Amino acid sequence: MLKLVQEGEIPVHVAVIMDGNGRWAERRGLPRIAGHKAGMETLREIIGCADEIGIKIMTFFAFSTENWKRPSWEVSFLMHLPEEYLQKELTTLIKKNVVIKTIGDFANLPKHTVRAVSNALKLTSNNTGLIVNFALNYGGRAEIVEAARHVARKVARDELSPDAINAELLAAHLYTRDIPDPDLLIRPSGELRISNFLLWQMAYTELWFTKILWPDFKKEDFLRAILNFQKRERRFGGIKK
Ligand code: V0D
């Protein structure tokens, strides 16, 4: 399947909702946190594959602004995963020339998490390869609200005319100002929702849903999603040429 995919058009930016980790564990009679650990293995495999086929940007939904509603022990456990992941993978990622980026609000994250992530951002900032973008304490609506506030402040200070506000200007105030909109969203685990992920950016994104849970999602499943994407005709609201 790898060869076939490489013959087609490779999406520039693929977004992934890493869902189904807790359910994967519960089905095996394991604690939910075992699922989160297993999900980290999938993350490694999919980043390797994305790099191999020449995708430029991968955005992974790691923690949403709604995930704070989970039991506090689970939240605490999750907040140690960036450190654990980076301790295991950062050297390999640096060798692969990967750039680590994040989107989301750092303000309410534990200091230890911010420290580990900031260090990784700094150590990979001069790299030029695959961008691995983690959505951490991210919510699509919160992102748009924050952008609107920034724009409103500029108007209030007379730095901006309300007539100059358009989609391009709004987009320039989002976390994703430096990266193109995703071409493809992959959501495993059987949920058929966007769940407040990249709301603005997904206006024309192709969607791929699968019942496979994230820890069971393999390279072949990823390639299948890309292959399906390659068969689609994207019109962006226009008509067939
Ligand atoms: C749990 C499966 C890597 C999905 C993967 C705090 C759910 C493992 C990161 C990570 C999580 C985040 C930022 C960063 C580097 C790594 C991560 C969370 C959960 C939520 F800069 N895996 N991972 N973050 N899981």
Residues whose N, C-alpha, C, O or C-beta is under 5 A from the ligand:
A	BS01	V0D	M18 H36 G39 M40 L43 A62 F63 L78 M79 L81 P82 Y85 V117 F134
